Amino acid sequence: MLIYPHEQGPRMALTLRRDDLPQHAGQISLPGGAVDPGESAEVAALREAHEEIGVDPTGIRIVGALSTLWVIVSNFVVEPFVAVSDVRPGFRIATREVAQLIEAPVAHLRDPARLHWQRVARDGLLVQYPYFDLDGHRVWGATAMMLGEFACLWDPQVKPDPEMKPG
């Protein structure tokens, strides 16, 4: 999760994944990917940010880690990190993976009006899950879990209302 300054307040870089990718197609995600042999998770995070959105790793500082999580549908274990830059990076998206760069205000994570519920049928079960509406983009699943944890670092009251109606 890369945080950087913007004239209207801190922003974070998210990606809209291409629709033709084999995993998580068309979803909003944080830059990331597999750890290569011999590299640490931190180095992999910086490399992936460079490969996917063109961020120069020399201008980035990793300031901490979020909770490790297992993404069931793709069988990945994600080790998320929070990084900062003192300036807006010179983004360059890798069009083979990324359809769009989304520069979302960090403040939107703390806005309860942006947190909603959705109901979908999955394997014959009706599943209800929370999502963030970030400038019209529905951010759910593992990405929403990471963003939600980040939001709770400042305010443990930031969470979906269990009584809230879906949609």
C-alpha positions in Angstrom: 0.0 0.0 0.0 1.7 3.1 -1.2 0.8 6.5 0.3 2.0 9.7 -1.2 1.2 13.5 -1.0 -1.4 15.2 -3.2 -2.6 18.8 -3.2 -6.0 17.5 -1.8 -4.6 15.2 0.8 -2.7 11.9 0.9 -3.5 9.4 -1.8 -3.0 5.7 -2.2 -2.3 3.8 -5.4 -4.7 1.0 -6.4 -5.0 -0.8 -9.7 -7.9 -2.0 -11.8 -6.7 -5.4 -13.0 -7.3 -6.3 -16.7 -10.4 -8.3 -17.5 -8.4 -11.0 -19.3 -6.1 -12.0 -16.4 -6.4 -15.6 -15.1 -6.8 -14.6 -11.4 -8.8 -11.7 -9.9 -9.7 -10.3 -13.4 -11.3 -6.9 -13.4 -10.9 -6.4 -9.6 -9.4 -3.5 -7.7 -6.1 -4.4 -6.0 -3.0 -3.1 -4.5 0.2 -3.7 -6.5 1.7 -7.0 -5.7 2.7 -10.5 -6.8 4.7 -13.5 -6.0 8.0 -13.5 -4.2 10.9 -14.6 -6.5 13.4 -17.1 -5.2 16.0 -15.5 -3.0 14.0 -12.3 -2.4 12.3 -11.1 0.8 8.6 -10.1 0.8 9.6 -6.4 1.2 11.9 -6.5 -1.8 9.1 -8.3 -3.8 6.6 -5.6 -2.9 8.9 -2.9 -4.1 9.7 -4.8 -7.3 6.0 -5.5 -8.0 5.1 -1.8 -7.5 7.8 -1.0 -10.0 6.7 -3.6 -12.5 3.0 -2.9 -12.3 2.8 0.9 -11.8 6.3 2.1 -12.6 7.2 3.3 -9.1 10.9 3.9 -8.6 11.7 1.9 -5.4 14.6 4.2 -4.4 12.0 6.9 -3.5 9.9 4.6 -1.4 10.1 3.8 2.3 8.4 0.8 3.8 7.1 1.9 7.2 5.3 -1.2 8.4 3.4 -4.4 7.7 -0.2 -5.3 7.9 -1.5 -8.7 8.9 -0.7 -11.6 6.6 -3.7 -13.1 5.0 -4.6 -16.1 2.9 -6.7 -15.5 -0.2 -8.7 -18.7 -0.5 -9.8 -18.4 -4.2 -6.3 -18.0 -5.5 -4.5 -19.9 -2.7 -2.1 -17.0 -2.1 -0.7 -15.9 1.2 -0.4 -12.1 1.1 2.2 -10.2 3.2 1.1 -6.6 2.8 3.3 -3.6 3.6 2.6 0.1 4.0 5.0 2.4 2.1 5.3 6.1 1.8 6.8 8.5 -0.7 7.6 12.2 -0.1 6.4 13.0 -3.6 3.8 11.7 -6.0 5.6 8.9 -7.9 6.0 9.1 -11.7 3.5 6.3 -12.4 3.7 4.2 -15.6 1.2 1.3 -15.7 2.1 -2.1 -17.1 -0.8 -2.5 -19.6 -0.3 -6.3 -19.7 -1.7 -6.5 -16.1 -3.2 -3.1 -15.2 -6.2 -1.6 -17.0 -6.2 1.6 -14.9 -4.4 3.3 -12.0 -6.7 4.6 -9.3 -5.3 7.3 -7.0 -7.8 7.2 -4.2 -7.8 9.6 -1.2 -6.7 7.9 2.0 -9.3 9.9 3.9 -12.0 7.9 2.0 -11.1 4.8 4.1 -12.2 6.6 7.2 -15.5 7.8 5.7 -18.3 5.5 6.9 -20.5 6.6 4.0 -18.1 4.8 1.6 -18.4 1.4 3.4 -21.3 -0.8 2.1 -22.5 -4.4 2.0 -23.1 -6.6 -1.1 -24.9 -9.9 -1.3 -23.9 -12.5 -3.9 -24.6 -16.1 -4.5 -21.5 -18.3 -4.4 -21.6 -22.1 -4.7 -25.3 -22.1 -3.9 -24.9 -19.9 -0.8 -25.9 -16.3 -0.3 -22.8 -14.5 0.9 -22.8 -11.0 2.3 -19.5 -9.0 2.3 -18.4 -5.5 3.0 -16.8 -3.3 0.3 -15.4 0.2 0.0 -16.8 2.6 -2.7 -13.7 4.5 -3.7 -14.7 7.0 -6.4 -17.2 4.6 -7.9 -14.9 1.6 -7.7 -16.1 -1.3 -5.6 -13.1 -2.6 -3.5 -13.8 -5.9 -1.8 -12.2 -9.1 -0.7 -8.6 -9.2 0.4 -7.9 -5.7 -0.8 -10.8 -4.4 1.3 -9.5 -6.4 4.2 -6.1 -4.8 4.0 -7.5 -1.3 3.5 -9.9 -1.8 6.4 -7.0 -2.9 8.7 -5.1 0.2 7.6 -8.1 2.4 8.4 -8.5 0.8 11.9 -4.9 1.8 12.8 -6.3 5.3 13.3 -9.9 4.6 14.4 -11.1 1.2 15.6 -14.7 2.4 15.0 -14.2 2.2 11.2 -16.1 -0.9 10.4 -19.2 -1.9 8.5 -22.4 -1.7 10.5 -23.7 -5.4 10.7 -27.3 -4.1 10.6 -26.7 -2.2 7.4 -28.8 -3.3 4.4 -26.8 -4.8 1.5 -26.3 -2.8 -1.7 
